[in-house]
Amino acid sequence: MSLEMKNMNGVPGDGAFRRAELRGTQWEPTYAGALSFMRRKYSRDLKGVDIAVTGVPFDQAVSHRSGTRMGPEGIRKASAENAWGPFWPWNFDPFDTLAVVDYGDCFFDWGRKENFPETLESHATEIISTGTEMVTLGGDHYITYPLLKAHAKRHGPLSLVHFDAHRDVEPDDGGRIDHGTMFSYAVREGLIDPKKSVQIGIRTVFTGERTFGFRIINADEVHDSNAADVAKIIQRVVGKNKAYLTFDIDCLDPSVAPGTGTPIPGGLTYHQAASIIRKLGDVNFVAMDLVEVSPPYDHAEITSLAAASLIMEYLCLRAAQRGAKGFDIPE
């Protein structure tokens, strides 16, 4: 089918608000038009929607460089480069299988930081109460904590599949809005089951941290293994439990993803991270977030592009779990 014919999904151009169908891909120039994530329709009508993509432009919990409030905007902009058809190496368009909308951003009063956790939890609850899954664009990593609260209310204690340079279980006296402490809260509050959870790419340690029973796959272990072996560890630990995927972009090496607040050398390549995600087809995921993209520190949008592409890997995985199959390239 020609690009011109594919472009007739409704009317040509600006599919973010003019497309007629939730499924399928409407081709547009990558350099122009209204920006949404992957040119999906902006909508808060979740009837018939499988997955809602939403942004959380919050960076008031950072411990080093700010800027992740620009993350949702940067990821949406970078995603336009891939919003034209089948995604390699899956060789299918996940939007032929999944009805996905861009739900817009979570609105909060930046002058009332103390109200933010409850505001985001309510935003998430509104979405998932309809049976719609969430993919969330951060924002700093603290946002995962209110999101876990909302999801645990619906699904019970979750397995956390956590890609990061940091474990985010630093000890404190409780109640902090901090992107380095919140997973210890999530364990103590029963939001996640640490013995069925995995942290991948870790290459930092803080005095007073506990393992809490997490299976920790340090970055060096990833480098010394192949993607299939790492994926097998994750699948074995998670088992059949419902799982939440959180991906801190600083899991990737700064040479791959410089646009982040706390870059740590020695991280994963995009290929390593994506190859692991591609092999997690047996994991029962209920949601994903991708956090800590800071466009002010990016170069040529490579961090935002990596983030958008990792989200696409997840969407392709979810489509494959629903039966989507790739095509063979003819001789």
C-alpha positions as CSV (number, residue, x, y, z in Angstrom):
1,M,0.0,0.0,0.0
2,S,1.4,3.4,-0.9
3,L,2.1,6.1,1.6
4,E,-0.6,8.2,0.0
5,M,-3.2,5.5,0.4
6,K,-2.2,4.8,4.0
7,N,-2.5,8.5,4.7
8,M,-6.2,8.3,4.1
9,N,-7.0,7.0,7.6
10,G,-9.6,9.8,8.0
11,V,-7.8,12.8,6.6
12,P,-4.1,13.5,5.7
13,G,-1.9,14.9,8.4
14,D,-2.1,15.7,12.2
15,G,-3.3,12.2,13.1
16,A,-2.7,13.1,16.8
17,F,-6.2,14.7,16.7
18,R,-7.6,14.0,13.2
19,R,-7.3,10.2,12.8
20,A,-10.5,8.3,12.5
21,E,-9.3,4.9,13.8
22,L,-7.5,3.9,16.9
23,R,-5.6,1.1,15.3
24,G,-3.2,1.3,12.3
25,T,-0.5,3.8,11.4
26,Q,-1.1,6.9,9.5
27,W,2.0,8.1,7.7
28,E,3.1,11.7,8.3
29,P,6.4,13.6,7.6
30,T,8.6,13.0,10.6
31,Y,9.6,16.7,10.8
32,A,6.1,18.2,10.9
33,G,2.6,18.0,12.3
34,A,1.0,17.8,15.7
35,L,3.2,15.7,18.1
36,S,1.8,12.9,20.3
37,F,3.5,9.6,21.2
38,M,4.0,7.8,17.9
39,R,1.3,10.0,16.3
40,R,-1.4,8.2,18.3
41,K,-4.7,10.0,18.8
42,Y,-4.9,12.4,21.8
43,S,-8.0,11.2,23.7
44,R,-9.4,10.7,27.2
45,D,-12.1,8.5,25.9
46,L,-10.9,5.1,26.8
47,K,-13.7,3.0,25.3
48,G,-12.1,0.3,23.2
49,V,-8.5,1.4,24.2
50,D,-5.9,-1.3,25.1
51,I,-3.1,1.0,26.3
52,A,-3.0,4.7,27.2
53,V,0.3,6.5,27.0
54,T,0.5,9.4,29.5
55,G,3.2,11.9,30.5
56,V,4.2,12.9,34.0
57,P,6.4,16.1,33.7
58,F,7.7,16.0,37.3
59,D,11.3,16.4,38.5
60,Q,11.0,17.8,42.0
61,A,12.4,14.7,43.6
62,V,15.8,14.6,41.9
63,S,19.0,14.4,43.8
64,H,21.3,15.9,41.0
65,R,20.4,17.5,37.7
66,S,16.9,18.6,37.0
67,G,15.2,18.6,33.5
68,T,13.2,15.4,33.5
69,R,10.0,17.5,33.5
70,M,10.9,17.9,29.8
71,G,11.0,14.1,29.4
72,P,7.5,13.5,28.1
73,E,7.8,16.3,25.5
74,G,11.2,15.0,24.4
75,I,10.1,11.4,24.1
76,R,7.0,12.3,22.1
77,K,9.0,14.5,19.7
78,A,11.7,11.7,19.2
79,S,9.0,9.1,18.6
80,A,7.9,10.7,15.4
81,E,11.0,9.3,13.7
82,N,9.6,5.8,14.1
83,A,5.9,6.5,13.6
84,W,5.6,5.2,10.1
85,G,5.2,1.4,10.0
86,P,6.6,-2.0,11.1
87,F,9.2,-1.8,13.9
88,W,12.5,-3.8,13.5
89,P,13.2,-6.6,14.3
90,W,9.6,-7.5,15.1
91,N,8.6,-6.8,11.5
92,F,5.1,-5.8,12.5
93,D,3.3,-2.7,13.5
94,P,2.0,-3.1,17.1
95,F,-0.7,-0.6,16.4
96,D,-2.4,-3.0,14.0
97,T,-3.0,-5.2,17.1
98,L,-3.2,-2.7,20.0
99,A,-5.5,0.3,20.2
100,V,-3.3,2.9,21.8
101,V,-4.0,6.5,22.6
102,D,-2.0,9.4,24.0
103,Y,-3.9,10.4,27.1
104,G,-1.9,13.6,27.6
105,D,-0.2,14.6,30.8
106,C,-1.0,14.3,34.4
107,F,-1.8,17.9,35.6
108,F,-0.5,18.9,39.0
109,D,0.3,22.1,40.9
110,W,4.1,22.5,40.9
111,G,3.7,24.8,44.0
112,R,2.0,22.0,46.0
113,K,4.7,19.3,45.7
114,E,3.2,17.6,48.8
115,N,0.0,16.9,46.9
116,F,1.7,15.4,43.9
117,P,1.8,11.7,45.0
118,E,-2.0,11.6,45.5
119,T,-2.6,13.5,42.3
120,L,-0.7,11.0,40.2
121,E,-2.2,8.0,42.0
122,S,-5.7,9.4,41.2
123,H,-4.7,10.0,37.6
124,A,-3.5,6.4,37.2
125,T,-6.5,5.0,39.0
126,E,-8.8,6.9,36.6
127,I,-7.1,5.1,33.6
128,I,-6.7,1.6,34.9
129,S,-10.2,1.4,36.5
130,T,-11.5,1.2,32.9
131,G,-9.4,-1.9,32.2
132,T,-6.9,0.1,30.1
133,E,-3.2,-0.5,30.6
134,M,-0.8,2.3,31.1
135,V,2.6,3.3,29.6
136,T,3.9,6.3,31.4
137,L,6.5,8.8,30.3
138,G,8.5,10.4,33.1
139,G,9.5,12.5,34.8
140,D,11.9,11.5,37.5
141,H,11.8,8.0,39.0
142,Y,9.8,9.0,42.0
143,I,6.7,8.8,39.8
144,T,6.8,5.0,39.9
145,Y,5.9,5.0,43.5
146,P,2.4,6.5,43.2
147,L,1.9,4.5,40.0
148,L,2.7,1.3,41.9
149,K,0.1,2.3,44.5
150,A,-2.6,2.6,41.9
151,H,-1.7,-0.7,40.2
152,A,-1.3,-2.6,43.4
153,K,-4.8,-1.6,44.4
154,R,-6.1,-3.3,41.3
155,H,-3.7,-6.2,40.9
156,G,-2.3,-6.9,44.4
157,P,1.5,-7.1,45.1
158,L,3.4,-6.9,41.9
159,S,6.7,-8.1,40.6
160,L,9.0,-5.2,39.8
161,V,11.2,-5.6,36.7
162,H,13.5,-2.7,37.2
163,F,16.2,-1.5,34.8
164,D,18.4,1.1,36.4
165,A,21.9,2.1,37.5
166,H,20.6,2.6,41.0
167,R,18.5,0.4,43.3
168,D,16.5,3.3,44.7
169,V,16.2,1.8,48.2
170,E,18.3,4.3,50.1
171,P,17.4,4.4,53.8
172,D,15.6,7.4,55.2
173,D,13.3,8.4,58.0
174,G,10.1,8.0,55.9
175,G,7.8,10.2,54.0
176,R,10.4,11.8,51.6
177,I,9.5,12.7,48.0
178,D,12.8,11.4,46.7
179,H,13.7,9.5,43.5
180,G,16.3,7.4,45.4
181,T,14.2,5.9,48.3
182,M,10.8,5.0,47.1
183,F,11.2,1.3,46.4
184,S,12.0,0.6,50.0
185,Y,8.6,2.2,50.7
186,A,7.0,0.0,48.0
187,V,8.4,-3.1,49.7
188,R,7.3,-2.1,53.2
189,E,3.8,-1.2,52.0
190,G,3.4,-4.5,50.2
191,L,3.0,-2.9,46.7
192,I,5.7,-5.2,45.3
193,D,6.9,-8.6,46.2
194,P,10.7,-8.3,46.4
195,K,11.3,-12.0,46.3
196,K,9.6,-12.0,42.8
197,S,11.3,-8.9,41.6
198,V,14.5,-8.2,39.7
199,Q,16.8,-5.2,39.3
200,I,18.9,-5.1,36.2
201,G,22.0,-3.0,35.3
202,I,22.8,-1.9,38.8
203,R,26.2,-0.3,39.3
204,T,26.0,1.8,42.4
205,V,25.8,1.1,46.2
206,F,24.8,3.2,49.1
207,T,25.6,2.7,52.8
208,G,22.6,1.3,54.6
209,E,20.9,-0.2,51.6
210,R,19.2,-3.6,52.0
211,T,18.6,-6.2,49.3
212,F,15.0,-6.8,50.6
213,G,15.2,-10.1,48.7
214,F,15.4,-8.6,45.2
215,R,17.4,-10.6,42.6
216,I,20.0,-8.1,41.6
217,I,21.6,-8.4,38.2
218,N,24.5,-6.0,38.3
219,A,25.7,-4.3,35.1
220,D,28.8,-6.5,35.0
221,E,26.7,-9.6,35.1
222,V,24.7,-8.4,32.1
223,H,27.9,-7.7,30.3
224,D,29.3,-11.1,31.0
225,S,26.0,-12.8,29.9
226,N,23.8,-12.9,26.9
227,A,20.3,-11.5,26.7
228,A,18.6,-14.9,26.7
229,D,20.3,-15.8,30.0
230,V,19.4,-12.5,31.6
231,A,15.8,-12.9,30.4
232,K,15.6,-16.5,31.8
233,I,16.7,-15.2,35.2
234,I,13.9,-12.5,35.1
235,Q,11.3,-15.1,34.0
236,R,12.3,-17.6,36.7
237,V,12.1,-15.0,39.5
238,V,8.9,-13.4,38.4
239,G,7.1,-16.6,37.5
240,K,3.4,-16.2,36.9
241,N,3.0,-13.1,39.1
242,K,1.8,-9.9,37.5
243,A,4.7,-7.6,36.8
244,Y,5.4,-3.9,36.4
245,L,8.2,-2.8,34.1
246,T,10.1,0.4,35.1
247,F,13.0,1.5,33.0
248,D,15.3,4.3,34.2
249,I,17.1,5.5,31.2
250,D,20.3,5.8,33.2
251,C,20.4,2.0,33.1
252,L,22.0,2.7,29.6
253,D,25.6,3.9,29.5
254,P,26.0,7.7,29.3
255,S,27.6,7.2,25.9
256,V,24.2,5.9,24.7
257,A,22.0,8.1,26.9
258,P,23.7,11.3,28.1
259,G,20.4,13.1,28.6
260,T,19.7,12.1,32.2
261,G,20.1,13.5,35.7
262,T,22.5,11.0,37.3
263,P,24.6,9.4,34.6
264,I,26.8,6.4,35.7
265,P,29.5,4.9,33.4
266,G,29.5,1.2,32.7
267,G,25.9,0.8,31.7
268,L,24.0,-1.3,29.1
269,T,23.9,-0.5,25.4
270,Y,20.5,-0.1,23.8
271,H,21.0,-3.4,22.1
272,Q,21.5,-5.2,25.4
273,A,18.5,-3.7,27.0
274,A,16.2,-4.1,24.0
275,S,17.3,-7.7,23.5
276,I,16.4,-8.6,27.1
277,I,13.0,-7.0,26.8
278,R,12.3,-8.9,23.5
279,K,12.7,-12.2,25.3
280,L,10.3,-11.5,28.2
281,G,7.3,-12.9,26.4
282,D,6.3,-15.2,29.2
283,V,6.1,-12.3,31.8
284,N,2.6,-11.2,32.7
285,F,3.1,-7.4,32.4
286,V,0.4,-5.0,33.5
287,A,2.1,-1.7,32.9
288,M,5.4,0.1,32.0
289,D,7.0,3.4,32.7
290,L,10.2,5.0,31.3
291,V,11.7,7.7,33.4
292,E,14.7,10.1,34.0
293,V,15.0,11.4,30.4
294,S,16.4,14.9,30.7
295,P,16.4,16.6,27.3
296,P,18.5,19.7,28.4
297,Y,21.5,17.3,28.8
298,D,20.8,15.3,25.7
299,H,22.8,15.4,22.4
300,A,21.0,15.2,19.0
301,E,18.0,13.7,20.9
302,I,19.7,10.3,21.2
303,T,18.5,9.7,24.8
304,S,14.9,10.6,23.9
305,L,15.1,8.4,20.8
306,A,16.4,5.5,22.9
307,A,13.5,6.0,25.3
308,A,10.9,6.1,22.6
309,S,12.3,3.0,21.0
310,L,12.4,1.1,24.3
311,I,8.7,1.9,24.8
312,M,8.1,0.6,21.3
313,E,9.9,-2.6,22.2
314,Y,7.5,-3.0,25.1
315,L,4.5,-2.3,22.9
316,C,5.7,-4.9,20.3
317,L,6.1,-7.4,23.2
318,R,2.6,-6.8,24.3
319,A,1.3,-7.1,20.7
320,A,3.2,-10.3,20.3
321,Q,1.7,-11.7,23.5
322,R,-1.7,-11.0,21.8
323,G,-0.7,-12.9,18.7
324,A,0.9,-10.4,16.4
325,K,3.4,-12.0,14.0
326,G,6.1,-10.5,11.9
327,F,6.4,-10.9,8.1
328,D,9.2,-12.6,6.2
329,I,11.1,-10.5,3.7
330,P,10.8,-12.2,0.3
331,E,13.8,-13.2,-1.8
